[in-house]
Amino acid sequence: MQPEFNSEMHEFSKNDHVQQAQIIKKARIQHTVQIPTTNQYEMLTIDDDGPNIVQNGLNSHATSSNPQQRPPPFNIIGLNISTTDNLLKQIKVTDYEIKLTTEGIRLFTKTIDIFKLVKAHLLANKVQFYTHQLREERMTKFVLHGLPDTTEAEINQGLNTAGVFPTLIKKMKIKRARYDGHAVYLIYFLKTQNVKLNCLVEKCKVISYVRVKWEHYKNPEKGPTQCRNCLRYGHGSNNCSAAARCIRCALNHSSGDCPLLKDQTGKIVRDRVDNSLLKCALCNLNHPASSKNCPKRKDFINAKKPHYKSFKRTNTEKGTFIPAPQLNDFNFPRLSHNTKQKDVPEPTKWQNKSTIPTEESDPHNGNGNLFSRSQLLSIFMEMTSQLSQAKTKSQQVQILMDIALKHCVNE
Protein backbone atom coordinates (compact mmCIF):
# COMPACT_ATOMS: atom_id res chain seq x y z
CA MET A 1 0.00 0.00 0.00
CA GLN A 2 1.51 3.31 -1.15
CA PRO A 3 1.47 6.24 1.31
CA GLU A 4 -0.67 9.20 0.42
CA PHE A 5 1.19 12.21 -0.93
CA ASN A 6 0.40 15.44 0.91
CA SER A 7 0.86 18.28 -1.62
CA GLU A 8 0.37 21.02 0.96
CA MET A 9 3.18 19.73 3.18
CA HIS A 10 5.52 19.35 0.17
CA GLU A 11 4.90 22.91 -1.01
CA PHE A 12 5.40 24.27 2.50
CA SER A 13 8.74 22.50 2.94
CA LYS A 14 9.90 23.73 -0.48
CA ASN A 15 9.04 27.36 0.27
CA ASP A 16 10.71 27.09 3.65
CA HIS A 17 13.93 25.84 2.03
CA VAL A 18 13.97 28.74 -0.47
CA GLN A 19 13.46 31.31 2.31
CA GLN A 20 16.33 29.89 4.33
CA ALA A 21 18.65 30.02 1.30
CA GLN A 22 17.76 33.68 0.69
CA ILE A 23 18.46 34.56 4.34
CA ILE A 24 21.91 32.89 4.19
CA LYS A 25 22.72 34.70 0.92
CA LYS A 26 21.80 38.10 2.40
CA ALA A 27 23.97 37.42 5.44
CA ARG A 28 26.96 36.61 3.22
CA ILE A 29 26.48 39.79 1.20
CA GLN A 30 26.32 41.91 4.36
CA HIS A 31 29.61 40.50 5.63
CA THR A 32 31.40 40.82 2.25
CA VAL A 33 33.90 43.68 1.95
CA GLN A 34 32.96 45.90 -0.99
CA ILE A 35 35.90 46.92 -3.21
CA PRO A 36 35.14 50.07 -5.22
CA THR A 37 36.09 49.58 -8.86
CA THR A 38 35.62 51.61 -12.00
CA ASN A 39 35.29 50.42 -15.55
CA GLN A 40 37.55 52.49 -17.78
CA TYR A 41 35.50 51.48 -20.83
CA GLU A 42 32.16 52.51 -19.31
CA MET A 43 30.30 55.42 -20.95
CA LEU A 44 30.56 58.66 -18.95
CA THR A 45 27.38 60.41 -17.88
CA ILE A 46 26.78 64.13 -18.35
CA ASP A 47 27.74 65.04 -14.79
CA ASP A 48 30.59 62.53 -14.51
CA ASP A 49 34.11 63.94 -14.88
CA GLY A 50 35.78 60.54 -14.96
CA PRO A 51 37.69 58.70 -12.25
CA ASN A 52 39.90 60.52 -9.83
CA ILE A 53 43.54 60.18 -10.88
CA VAL A 54 45.85 59.02 -8.13
CA GLN A 55 49.36 60.28 -8.86
CA ASN A 56 51.09 58.41 -6.05
CA GLY A 57 50.65 54.91 -4.72
CA LEU A 58 49.88 51.58 -6.35
CA ASN A 59 47.19 52.87 -8.70
CA SER A 60 49.31 55.50 -10.43
CA HIS A 61 50.25 53.22 -13.33
CA ALA A 62 46.62 52.46 -14.18
CA THR A 63 45.14 55.94 -13.79
CA SER A 64 47.27 57.99 -16.14
CA SER A 65 48.32 56.50 -19.49
CA ASN A 66 50.12 59.68 -20.65
CA PRO A 67 52.36 60.96 -17.88
CA GLN A 68 53.54 64.54 -18.03
CA GLN A 69 56.33 65.00 -20.52
CA ARG A 70 59.67 66.07 -19.13
CA PRO A 71 61.05 68.97 -21.18
CA PRO A 72 64.57 68.81 -22.67
CA PRO A 73 67.43 70.66 -20.92
CA PHE A 74 69.06 73.95 -21.87
CA ASN A 75 72.79 73.92 -22.61
CA ILE A 76 73.87 77.46 -21.72
CA ILE A 77 77.24 78.66 -23.01
CA GLY A 78 79.36 81.36 -21.40
CA LEU A 79 77.39 81.92 -18.17
CA ASN A 80 78.15 80.94 -14.59
CA ILE A 81 75.71 79.74 -11.95
CA SER A 82 75.14 83.11 -10.28
CA THR A 83 74.33 84.85 -13.57
CA THR A 84 71.94 82.06 -14.50
CA ASP A 85 70.21 82.29 -11.11
CA ASN A 86 69.73 86.04 -11.53
CA LEU A 87 68.18 85.55 -14.96
CA LEU A 88 65.72 82.98 -13.63
CA LYS A 89 64.81 85.17 -10.66
CA GLN A 90 63.74 87.89 -13.07
CA ILE A 91 60.92 85.67 -14.32
CA LYS A 92 60.29 84.16 -10.85
CA VAL A 93 61.38 80.63 -11.74
CA THR A 94 62.57 78.65 -8.73
CA ASP A 95 61.83 75.02 -9.64
CA TYR A 96 64.89 74.02 -11.69
CA GLU A 97 68.17 72.11 -11.49
CA ILE A 98 71.67 72.92 -12.77
CA LYS A 99 74.51 70.65 -13.84
CA LEU A 100 78.02 71.84 -14.69
CA THR A 101 79.48 70.67 -18.03
CA THR A 102 82.63 71.35 -20.06
CA GLU A 103 80.75 73.87 -22.22
CA GLY A 104 78.98 75.71 -19.41
CA ILE A 105 75.72 74.95 -17.62
CA ARG A 106 72.97 72.45 -18.29
CA LEU A 107 69.64 73.72 -16.99
CA PHE A 108 66.73 71.35 -16.26
CA THR A 109 63.16 72.57 -15.89
CA LYS A 110 60.25 70.58 -14.48
CA THR A 111 57.28 71.51 -16.68
CA ILE A 112 56.71 72.48 -20.29
CA ASP A 113 55.25 75.86 -19.31
CA ILE A 114 58.40 76.75 -17.39
CA PHE A 115 60.49 75.49 -20.32
CA LYS A 116 58.74 77.83 -22.75
CA LEU A 117 59.00 80.75 -20.31
CA VAL A 118 62.73 80.22 -19.76
CA LYS A 119 63.40 79.81 -23.49
CA ALA A 120 61.66 83.08 -24.34
CA HIS A 121 63.57 84.88 -21.57
CA LEU A 122 66.94 83.53 -22.73
CA LEU A 123 66.21 84.58 -26.31
CA ALA A 124 65.18 88.06 -25.18
CA ASN A 125 68.46 88.48 -23.28
CA LYS A 126 70.50 87.09 -26.23
CA VAL A 127 71.97 84.27 -24.18
CA GLN A 128 73.94 81.66 -26.10
CA PHE A 129 72.31 78.26 -25.63
CA TYR A 130 70.96 75.27 -27.49
CA THR A 131 68.22 72.81 -26.64
CA HIS A 132 65.99 70.25 -28.32
CA GLN A 133 62.48 70.11 -29.69
CA LEU A 134 59.53 69.29 -27.51
CA ARG A 135 57.67 66.15 -28.36
CA GLU A 136 54.68 68.18 -29.47
CA GLU A 137 56.92 70.23 -31.80
CA ARG A 138 58.61 67.32 -33.58
CA MET A 139 57.90 67.15 -37.28
CA THR A 140 57.61 64.64 -40.09
CA LYS A 141 59.10 65.52 -43.47
CA PHE A 142 57.90 64.59 -46.94
CA VAL A 143 59.43 65.42 -50.32
CA LEU A 144 57.17 66.86 -53.03
CA HIS A 145 58.17 66.35 -56.68
CA GLY A 146 56.58 67.59 -59.88
CA LEU A 147 55.71 71.22 -59.17
CA PRO A 148 57.52 73.96 -61.08
CA ASP A 149 59.49 76.72 -59.42
CA THR A 150 56.87 78.69 -57.47
CA THR A 151 56.35 80.33 -54.09
CA GLU A 152 55.66 78.53 -50.84
CA ALA A 153 52.41 80.49 -50.43
CA GLU A 154 50.99 79.09 -53.68
CA ILE A 155 51.95 75.55 -52.68
CA ASN A 156 50.36 76.03 -49.27
CA GLN A 157 47.16 77.29 -50.88
CA GLY A 158 47.00 74.29 -53.20
CA LEU A 159 47.54 71.87 -50.30
CA ASN A 160 44.89 73.59 -48.17
CA THR A 161 42.40 73.23 -51.02
CA ALA A 162 43.01 69.47 -50.95
CA GLY A 163 42.53 69.34 -47.18
CA VAL A 164 46.21 69.16 -46.24
CA PHE A 165 47.63 71.73 -43.84
CA PRO A 166 51.44 71.70 -43.58
CA THR A 167 53.37 73.47 -40.86
CA LEU A 168 56.29 74.58 -43.01
CA ILE A 169 57.37 74.47 -46.67
CA LYS A 170 60.97 74.78 -47.83
CA LYS A 171 62.58 74.65 -51.25
CA MET A 172 65.35 72.07 -51.48
CA LYS A 173 68.63 72.51 -53.31
CA ILE A 174 69.07 70.49 -56.50
CA LYS A 175 72.51 69.57 -57.79
CA ARG A 176 71.35 68.90 -61.35
CA ALA A 177 68.10 70.28 -62.76
CA ARG A 178 66.37 67.93 -65.20
CA TYR A 179 64.40 70.65 -66.94
CA ASP A 180 63.74 74.39 -66.79
CA GLY A 181 61.98 75.35 -63.59
CA HIS A 182 62.75 72.02 -61.91
CA ALA A 183 62.11 72.33 -58.17
CA VAL A 184 61.75 70.00 -55.19
CA TYR A 185 60.04 71.01 -51.96
CA LEU A 186 60.29 69.76 -48.39
CA ILE A 187 56.90 69.70 -46.63
CA TYR A 188 56.80 69.66 -42.80
CA PHE A 189 53.97 68.32 -40.65
CA LEU A 190 53.73 68.05 -36.89
CA LYS A 191 53.88 64.47 -35.66
CA THR A 192 50.73 65.13 -33.67
CA GLN A 193 48.89 65.55 -37.00
CA ASN A 194 49.65 61.89 -37.75
CA VAL A 195 50.06 62.45 -41.49
CA LYS A 196 50.81 59.31 -43.52
CA LEU A 197 52.33 59.00 -46.96
CA ASN A 198 49.42 57.04 -48.41
CA CYS A 199 47.00 59.77 -47.29
CA LEU A 200 49.05 62.42 -49.08
CA VAL A 201 49.16 60.32 -52.23
CA GLU A 202 45.39 59.86 -52.20
CA LYS A 203 44.45 63.46 -51.37
CA CYS A 204 47.10 65.36 -53.31
CA LYS A 205 47.67 63.58 -56.59
CA VAL A 206 47.24 66.88 -58.45
CA ILE A 207 48.13 70.35 -57.16
CA SER A 208 47.23 73.39 -59.30
CA TYR A 209 46.51 71.10 -62.28
CA VAL A 210 49.98 69.52 -62.01
CA ARG A 211 50.57 65.87 -61.20
CA VAL A 212 52.89 65.49 -58.22
CA LYS A 213 54.78 62.71 -56.49
CA TRP A 214 55.25 62.24 -52.74
CA GLU A 215 57.96 60.32 -50.88
CA HIS A 216 59.48 60.11 -47.42
CA TYR A 217 62.42 62.37 -46.67
CA LYS A 218 65.68 60.46 -46.23
CA ASN A 219 68.61 62.23 -44.69
CA PRO A 220 71.58 61.69 -47.06
CA GLU A 221 74.08 62.37 -44.27
CA LYS A 222 74.23 59.27 -42.13
CA GLY A 223 75.60 59.77 -38.67
CA PRO A 224 75.04 62.04 -35.68
CA THR A 225 73.07 65.26 -36.00
CA GLN A 226 75.32 68.29 -36.40
CA CYS A 227 74.13 71.86 -35.95
CA ARG A 228 74.71 74.05 -39.00
CA ASN A 229 74.89 77.14 -36.82
CA CYS A 230 77.39 76.36 -34.04
CA LEU A 231 78.67 73.10 -35.64
CA ARG A 232 78.27 71.11 -32.40
CA TYR A 233 76.91 67.58 -32.45
CA GLY A 234 73.69 66.40 -30.86
CA HIS A 235 71.18 69.11 -31.85
CA GLY A 236 69.83 71.01 -34.84
CA SER A 237 70.08 74.63 -35.90
CA ASN A 238 66.36 75.31 -35.29
CA ASN A 239 66.90 75.10 -31.52
CA CYS A 240 70.30 76.79 -31.38
CA SER A 241 70.92 80.43 -30.44
CA ALA A 242 74.66 80.05 -29.90
CA ALA A 243 77.19 82.12 -31.82
CA ALA A 244 77.54 81.06 -35.44
CA ARG A 245 80.81 79.45 -36.50
CA CYS A 246 82.16 78.95 -40.00
CA ILE A 247 82.55 75.40 -41.25
CA ARG A 248 85.79 76.32 -43.08
CA CYS A 249 87.71 78.90 -41.04
CA ALA A 250 86.09 78.49 -37.56
CA LEU A 251 85.45 82.24 -37.23
CA ASN A 252 82.23 83.68 -35.81
CA HIS A 253 80.24 84.13 -38.99
CA SER A 254 77.92 81.97 -41.07
CA SER A 255 79.47 79.45 -43.43
CA GLY A 256 78.03 81.23 -46.46
CA ASP A 257 79.89 84.47 -45.60
CA CYS A 258 83.33 82.88 -45.33
CA PRO A 259 86.06 85.24 -46.64
CA LEU A 260 87.93 82.24 -48.05
CA LEU A 261 85.25 81.97 -50.74
CA LYS A 262 85.40 85.65 -51.72
CA ASP A 263 87.84 87.84 -53.58
CA GLN A 264 89.07 91.28 -52.53
CA THR A 265 85.83 92.92 -53.65
CA GLY A 266 83.74 90.57 -51.47
CA LYS A 267 82.31 88.57 -54.36
CA ILE A 268 82.06 84.80 -54.04
CA VAL A 269 84.40 83.34 -56.66
CA ARG A 270 85.00 79.78 -55.42
CA ASP A 271 83.18 76.99 -53.65
CA ARG A 272 86.17 74.98 -52.44
CA VAL A 273 89.19 75.92 -50.37
CA ASP A 274 92.63 74.35 -50.10
CA ASN A 275 92.99 72.05 -47.10
CA SER A 276 95.94 74.05 -45.80
CA LEU A 277 93.62 77.04 -45.27
CA LEU A 278 90.88 75.08 -43.53
CA LYS A 279 90.43 75.04 -39.75
CA CYS A 280 87.97 72.90 -37.84
CA ALA A 281 85.95 74.76 -35.21
CA LEU A 282 85.84 71.62 -33.05
CA CYS A 283 89.41 70.26 -33.06
CA ASN A 284 91.44 73.06 -34.79
CA LEU A 285 92.82 70.65 -37.42
CA ASN A 286 93.07 71.32 -41.16
CA HIS A 287 89.72 69.96 -42.33
CA PRO A 288 86.14 71.26 -42.45
CA ALA A 289 84.05 70.89 -39.32
CA SER A 290 81.74 68.48 -41.15
CA SER A 291 84.52 65.98 -41.90
CA LYS A 292 83.80 62.37 -40.96
CA ASN A 293 87.43 61.98 -39.91
CA CYS A 294 87.17 64.64 -37.21
CA PRO A 295 88.24 63.19 -33.83
CA LYS A 296 85.44 65.09 -32.06
CA ARG A 297 82.89 63.33 -34.23
CA LYS A 298 84.34 59.93 -33.35
CA ASP A 299 84.38 60.84 -29.65
CA PHE A 300 80.71 61.83 -29.81
CA ILE A 301 79.74 58.57 -31.52
CA ASN A 302 81.69 56.46 -29.03
CA ALA A 303 80.14 58.33 -26.10
CA LYS A 304 76.65 57.52 -27.37
CA LYS A 305 77.31 53.81 -27.79
CA PRO A 306 75.86 51.59 -25.03
CA HIS A 307 78.38 49.98 -22.74
CA TYR A 308 77.90 46.27 -22.30
CA LYS A 309 79.37 44.41 -19.37
CA SER A 310 81.65 41.60 -20.43
CA PHE A 311 80.87 38.25 -18.89
CA LYS A 312 81.96 34.63 -19.22
CA ARG A 313 79.55 31.81 -19.78
CA THR A 314 79.67 29.26 -17.02
CA ASN A 315 77.54 26.69 -18.82
CA THR A 316 78.03 25.96 -22.48
CA GLU A 317 74.78 26.30 -24.38
CA LYS A 318 73.52 23.59 -26.67
CA GLY A 319 74.89 23.93 -30.17
CA THR A 320 77.77 26.21 -29.18
CA PHE A 321 80.96 25.49 -31.09
CA ILE A 322 83.85 24.49 -28.82
CA PRO A 323 87.22 24.75 -30.58
CA ALA A 324 89.82 22.03 -30.16
CA PRO A 325 92.67 22.81 -27.73
CA GLN A 326 95.80 24.21 -29.33
CA LEU A 327 98.76 21.87 -28.79
CA ASN A 328 102.21 23.23 -28.11
CA ASP A 329 105.47 22.08 -26.52
CA PHE A 330 103.97 22.26 -23.04
CA ASN A 331 100.63 20.46 -23.39
CA PHE A 332 101.56 17.95 -26.11
CA PRO A 333 100.68 14.41 -24.92
CA ARG A 334 103.59 12.24 -23.84
CA LEU A 335 104.58 9.12 -25.73
CA SER A 336 104.42 5.64 -24.23
CA HIS A 337 107.35 4.55 -22.04
CA ASN A 338 107.45 1.10 -23.75
CA THR A 339 110.10 1.68 -26.45
CA LYS A 340 110.71 -2.03 -27.23
CA GLN A 341 109.87 -2.86 -30.84
CA LYS A 342 107.66 -5.81 -31.51
CA ASP A 343 108.57 -8.41 -34.14
CA VAL A 344 106.43 -7.85 -37.20
CA PRO A 345 105.95 -10.84 -39.52
CA GLU A 346 107.00 -10.54 -43.13
CA PRO A 347 104.20 -9.63 -45.54
CA THR A 348 102.80 -12.51 -47.53
CA LYS A 349 102.84 -12.55 -51.33
CA TRP A 350 99.76 -11.28 -53.11
CA GLN A 351 99.40 -14.55 -55.04
CA ASN A 352 98.34 -16.32 -51.87
CA LYS A 353 96.06 -19.18 -52.86
CA SER A 354 93.68 -18.45 -50.03
CA THR A 355 93.04 -14.92 -51.30
CA ILE A 356 92.97 -15.59 -55.07
CA PRO A 357 89.44 -16.48 -56.16
CA THR A 358 89.00 -19.73 -58.11
CA GLU A 359 86.31 -21.08 -60.35
CA GLU A 360 84.58 -22.72 -57.44
CA SER A 361 84.61 -19.47 -55.38
CA ASP A 362 83.40 -17.25 -58.23
CA PRO A 363 79.60 -16.92 -57.90
CA HIS A 364 79.20 -15.86 -61.55
CA ASN A 365 81.06 -18.90 -62.93
CA GLY A 366 78.80 -21.59 -61.61
CA ASN A 367 78.40 -23.41 -64.99
CA GLY A 368 82.05 -23.01 -66.16
CA ASN A 369 81.07 -20.83 -69.15
CA LEU A 370 83.36 -17.96 -68.12
CA PHE A 371 87.08 -17.56 -67.85
CA SER A 372 88.46 -17.49 -64.37
CA ARG A 373 90.43 -14.52 -63.21
CA SER A 374 93.71 -16.40 -63.49
CA GLN A 375 92.87 -17.40 -67.06
CA LEU A 376 91.96 -13.82 -67.98
CA LEU A 377 95.23 -12.64 -66.51
CA SER A 378 97.26 -15.10 -68.57
CA ILE A 379 95.32 -14.15 -71.73
CA PHE A 380 95.96 -10.50 -71.04
CA MET A 381 99.70 -11.08 -70.54
CA GLU A 382 99.90 -13.05 -73.78
CA MET A 383 97.99 -10.38 -75.69
CA THR A 384 100.15 -7.51 -74.47
CA SER A 385 103.39 -9.35 -75.25
CA GLN A 386 102.33 -10.08 -78.84
CA LEU A 387 100.83 -6.62 -79.45
CA SER A 388 104.09 -5.00 -78.40
CA GLN A 389 105.83 -6.80 -81.31
CA ALA A 390 103.30 -5.66 -83.94
CA LYS A 391 104.34 -2.90 -86.36
CA THR A 392 101.05 -2.06 -88.10
CA LYS A 393 97.40 -1.81 -87.20
CA SER A 394 96.53 -4.78 -89.35
CA GLN A 395 99.04 -6.90 -87.44
CA GLN A 396 97.46 -5.80 -84.13
CA VAL A 397 94.00 -6.78 -85.37
CA GLN A 398 95.31 -10.11 -86.63
CA ILE A 399 96.91 -10.83 -83.24
CA LEU A 400 93.63 -10.13 -81.42
CA MET A 401 91.72 -12.43 -83.79
CA ASP A 402 94.26 -15.23 -83.39
CA ILE A 403 94.12 -15.01 -79.59
CA ALA A 404 90.31 -15.04 -79.67
CA LEU A 405 90.23 -18.10 -81.94
CA LYS A 406 92.84 -19.84 -79.83
CA HIS A 407 91.01 -19.52 -76.50
CA CYS A 408 87.39 -19.57 -77.63
CA VAL A 409 87.00 -21.68 -80.75
CA ASN A 410 89.84 -24.14 -80.56
CA GLU A 411 89.26 -24.86 -76.83
C-alpha positions in Angstrom: 0.0 0.0 0.0 1.5 3.3 -1.1 1.5 6.2 1.3 -0.7 9.2 0.4 1.2 12.2 -0.9 0.4 15.4 0.9 0.9 18.3 -1.6 0.4 21.0 1.0 3.2 19.7 3.2 5.5 19.3 0.2 4.9 22.9 -1.0 5.4 24.3 2.5 8.7 22.5 2.9 9.9 23.7 -0.5 9.0 27.4 0.3 10.7 27.1 3.6 13.9 25.8 2.0 14.0 28.7 -0.5 13.5 31.3 2.3 16.3 29.9 4.3 18.6 30.0 1.3 17.8 33.7 0.7 18.5 34.6 4.3 21.9 32.9 4.2 22.7 34.7 0.9 21.8 38.1 2.4 24.0 37.4 5.4 27.0 36.6 3.2 26.5 39.8 1.2 26.3 41.9 4.4 29.6 40.5 5.6 31.4 40.8 2.3 33.9 43.7 1.9 33.0 45.9 -1.0 35.9 46.9 -3.2 35.1 50.1 -5.2 36.1 49.6 -8.9 35.6 51.6 -12.0 35.3 50.4 -15.6 37.6 52.5 -17.8 35.5 51.5 -20.8 32.2 52.5 -19.3 30.3 55.4 -21.0 30.6 58.7 -18.9 27.4 60.4 -17.9 26.8 64.1 -18.3 27.7 65.0 -14.8 30.6 62.5 -14.5 34.1 63.9 -14.9 35.8 60.5 -15.0 37.7 58.7 -12.3 39.9 60.5 -9.8 43.5 60.2 -10.9 45.9 59.0 -8.1 49.4 60.3 -8.9 51.1 58.4 -6.1 50.7 54.9 -4.7 49.9 51.6 -6.4 47.2 52.9 -8.7 49.3 55.5 -10.4 50.2 53.2 -13.3 46.6 52.5 -14.2 45.1 55.9 -13.8 47.3 58.0 -16.1 48.3 56.5 -19.5 50.1 59.7 -20.7 52.4 61.0 -17.9 53.5 64.5 -18.0 56.3 65.0 -20.5 59.7 66.1 -19.1 61.1 69.0 -21.2 64.6 68.8 -22.7 67.4 70.7 -20.9 69.1 74.0 -21.9 72.8 73.9 -22.6 73.9 77.5 -21.7 77.2 78.7 -23.0 79.4 81.4 -21.4 77.4 81.9 -18.2 78.1 80.9 -14.6 75.7 79.7 -11.9 75.1 83.1 -10.3 74.3 84.8 -13.6 71.9 82.1 -14.5 70.2 82.3 -11.1 69.7 86.0 -11.5 68.2 85.6 -15.0 65.7 83.0 -13.6 64.8 85.2 -10.7 63.7 87.9 -13.1 60.9 85.7 -14.3 60.3 84.2 -10.8 61.4 80.6 -11.7 62.6 78.6 -8.7 61.8 75.0 -9.6 64.9 74.0 -11.7 68.2 72.1 -11.5 71.7 72.9 -12.8 74.5 70.7 -13.8 78.0 71.8 -14.7 79.5 70.7 -18.0 82.6 71.3 -20.1 80.7 73.9 -22.2 79.0 75.7 -19.4 75.7 75.0 -17.6 73.0 72.4 -18.3 69.6 73.7 -17.0 66.7 71.3 -16.3 63.2 72.6 -15.9 60.2 70.6 -14.5 57.3 71.5 -16.7 56.7 72.5 -20.3 55.2 75.9 -19.3 58.4 76.8 -17.4 60.5 75.5 -20.3 58.7 77.8 -22.8 59.0 80.7 -20.3 62.7 80.2 -19.8 63.4 79.8 -23.5 61.7 83.1 -24.3 63.6 84.9 -21.6 66.9 83.5 -22.7 66.2 84.6 -26.3 65.2 88.1 -25.2 68.5 88.5 -23.3 70.5 87.1 -26.2 72.0 84.3 -24.2 73.9 81.7 -26.1 72.3 78.3 -25.6 71.0 75.3 -27.5 68.2 72.8 -26.6 66.0 70.2 -28.3 62.5 70.1 -29.7 59.5 69.3 -27.5 57.7 66.1 -28.4 54.7 68.2 -29.5 56.9 70.2 -31.8 58.6 67.3 -33.6 57.9 67.2 -37.3 57.6 64.6 -40.1 59.1 65.5 -43.5 57.9 64.6 -46.9 59.4 65.4 -50.3 57.2 66.9 -53.0 58.2 66.4 -56.7 56.6 67.6 -59.9 55.7 71.2 -59.2 57.5 74.0 -61.1 59.5 76.7 -59.4 56.9 78.7 -57.5 56.3 80.3 -54.1 55.7 78.5 -50.8 52.4 80.5 -50.4 51.0 79.1 -53.7 52.0 75.6 -52.7 50.4 76.0 -49.3 47.2 77.3 -50.9 47.0 74.3 -53.2 47.5 71.9 -50.3 44.9 73.6 -48.2 42.4 73.2 -51.0 43.0 69.5 -51.0 42.5 69.3 -47.2 46.2 69.2 -46.2 47.6 71.7 -43.8 51.4 71.7 -43.6 53.4 73.5 -40.9 56.3 74.6 -43.0 57.4 74.5 -46.7 61.0 74.8 -47.8 62.6 74.6 -51.2 65.3 72.1 -51.5 68.6 72.5 -53.3 69.1 70.5 -56.5 72.5 69.6 -57.8 71.4 68.9 -61.4 68.1 70.3 -62.8 66.4 67.9 -65.2 64.4 70.7 -66.9 63.7 74.4 -66.8 62.0 75.3 -63.6 62.8 72.0 -61.9 62.1 72.3 -58.2 61.7 70.0 -55.2 60.0 71.0 -52.0 60.3 69.8 -48.4 56.9 69.7 -46.6 56.8 69.7 -42.8 54.0 68.3 -40.6 53.7 68.0 -36.9 53.9 64.5 -35.7 50.7 65.1 -33.7 48.9 65.6 -37.0 49.6 61.9 -37.7 50.1 62.4 -41.5 50.8 59.3 -43.5 52.3 59.0 -47.0 49.4 57.0 -48.4 47.0 59.8 -47.3 49.0 62.4 -49.1 49.2 60.3 -52.2 45.4 59.9 -52.2 44.5 63.5 -51.4 47.1 65.4 -53.3 47.7 63.6 -56.6 47.2 66.9 -58.4 48.1 70.4 -57.2 47.2 73.4 -59.3 46.5 71.1 -62.3 50.0 69.5 -62.0 50.6 65.9 -61.2 52.9 65.5 -58.2 54.8 62.7 -56.5 55.3 62.2 -52.7 58.0 60.3 -50.9 59.5 60.1 -47.4 62.4 62.4 -46.7 65.7 60.5 -46.2 68.6 62.2 -44.7 71.6 61.7 -47.1 74.1 62.4 -44.3 74.2 59.3 -42.1 75.6 59.8 -38.7 75.0 62.0 -35.7 73.1 65.3 -36.0 75.3 68.3 -36.4 74.1 71.9 -36.0 74.7 74.1 -39.0 74.9 77.1 -36.8 77.4 76.4 -34.0 78.7 73.1 -35.6 78.3 71.1 -32.4 76.9 67.6 -32.4 73.7 66.4 -30.9 71.2 69.1 -31.8 69.8 71.0 -34.8 70.1 74.6 -35.9 66.4 75.3 -35.3 66.9 75.1 -31.5 70.3 76.8 -31.4 70.9 80.4 -30.4 74.7 80.1 -29.9 77.2 82.1 -31.8 77.5 81.1 -35.4 80.8 79.5 -36.5 82.2 78.9 -40.0 82.5 75.4 -41.2 85.8 76.3 -43.1 87.7 78.9 -41.0 86.1 78.5 -37.6 85.4 82.2 -37.2 82.2 83.7 -35.8 80.2 84.1 -39.0 77.9 82.0 -41.1 79.5 79.5 -43.4 78.0 81.2 -46.5 79.9 84.5 -45.6 83.3 82.9 -45.3 86.1 85.2 -46.6 87.9 82.2 -48.1 85.3 82.0 -50.7 85.4 85.6 -51.7 87.8 87.8 -53.6 89.1 91.3 -52.5 85.8 92.9 -53.6 83.7 90.6 -51.5 82.3 88.6 -54.4 82.1 84.8 -54.0 84.4 83.3 -56.7 85.0 79.8 -55.4 83.2 77.0 -53.6 86.2 75.0 -52.4 89.2 75.9 -50.4 92.6 74.4 -50.1 93.0 72.0 -47.1 95.9 74.0 -45.8 93.6 77.0 -45.3 90.9 75.1 -43.5 90.4 75.0 -39.8 88.0 72.9 -37.8 86.0 74.8 -35.2 85.8 71.6 -33.0 89.4 70.3 -33.1 91.4 73.1 -34.8 92.8 70.6 -37.4 93.1 71.3 -41.2 89.7 70.0 -42.3 86.1 71.3 -42.5 84.1 70.9 -39.3 81.7 68.5 -41.1 84.5 66.0 -41.9 83.8 62.4 -41.0 87.4 62.0 -39.9 87.2 64.6 -37.2 88.2 63.2 -33.8 85.4 65.1 -32.1 82.9 63.3 -34.2 84.3 59.9 -33.4 84.4 60.8 -29.7 80.7 61.8 -29.8 79.7 58.6 -31.5 81.7 56.5 -29.0 80.1 58.3 -26.1 76.6 57.5 -27.4 77.3 53.8 -27.8 75.9 51.6 -25.0 78.4 50.0 -22.7 77.9 46.3 -22.3 79.4 44.4 -19.4 81.6 41.6 -20.4 80.9 38.3 -18.9 82.0 34.6 -19.2 79.6 31.8 -19.8 79.7 29.3 -17.0 77.5 26.7 -18.8 78.0 26.0 -22.5 74.8 26.3 -24.4 73.5 23.6 -26.7 74.9 23.9 -30.2 77.8 26.2 -29.2 81.0 25.5 -31.1 83.9 24.5 -28.8 87.2 24.8 -30.6 89.8 22.0 -30.2 92.7 22.8 -27.7 95.8 24.2 -29.3 98.8 21.9 -28.8 102.2 23.2 -28.1 105.5 22.1 -26.5 104.0 22.3 -23.0 100.6 20.5 -23.4 101.6 18.0 -26.1 100.7 14.4 -24.9 103.6 12.2 -23.8 104.6 9.1 -25.7 104.4 5.6 -24.2 107.3 4.5 -22.0 107.5 1.1 -23.8 110.1 1.7 -26.4 110.7 -2.0 -27.2 109.9 -2.9 -30.8 107.7 -5.8 -31.5 108.6 -8.4 -34.1 106.4 -7.9 -37.2 106.0 -10.8 -39.5 107.0 -10.5 -43.1 104.2 -9.6 -45.5 102.8 -12.5 -47.5 102.8 -12.6 -51.3 99.8 -11.3 -53.1 99.4 -14.6 -55.0 98.3 -16.3 -51.9 96.1 -19.2 -52.9 93.7 -18.4 -50.0 93.0 -14.9 -51.3 93.0 -15.6 -55.1 89.4 -16.5 -56.2 89.0 -19.7 -58.1 86.3 -21.1 -60.3 84.6 -22.7 -57.4 84.6 -19.5 -55.4 83.4 -17.3 -58.2 79.6 -16.9 -57.9 79.2 -15.9 -61.6 81.1 -18.9 -62.9 78.8 -21.6 -61.6 78.4 -23.4 -65.0 82.0 -23.0 -66.2 81.1 -20.8 -69.1 83.4 -18.0 -68.1 87.1 -17.6 -67.9 88.5 -17.5 -64.4 90.4 -14.5 -63.2 93.7 -16.4 -63.5 92.9 -17.4 -67.1 92.0 -13.8 -68.0 95.2 -12.6 -66.5 97.3 -15.1 -68.6 95.3 -14.2 -71.7 96.0 -10.5 -71.0 99.7 -11.1 -70.5 99.9 -13.1 -73.8 98.0 -10.4 -75.7 100.2 -7.5 -74.5 103.4 -9.3 -75.2 102.3 -10.1 -78.8 100.8 -6.6 -79.4 104.1 -5.0 -78.4 105.8 -6.8 -81.3 103.3 -5.7 -83.9 104.3 -2.9 -86.4 101.0 -2.1 -88.1 97.4 -1.8 -87.2 96.5 -4.8 -89.4 99.0 -6.9 -87.4 97.5 -5.8 -84.1 94.0 -6.8 -85.4 95.3 -10.1 -86.6 96.9 -10.8 -83.2 93.6 -10.1 -81.4 91.7 -12.4 -83.8 94.3 -15.2 -83.4 94.1 -15.0 -79.6 90.3 -15.0 -79.7 90.2 -18.1 -81.9 92.8 -19.8 -79.8 91.0 -19.5 -76.5 87.4 -19.6 -77.6 87.0 -21.7 -80.8 89.8 -24.1 -80.6 89.3 -24.9 -76.8 
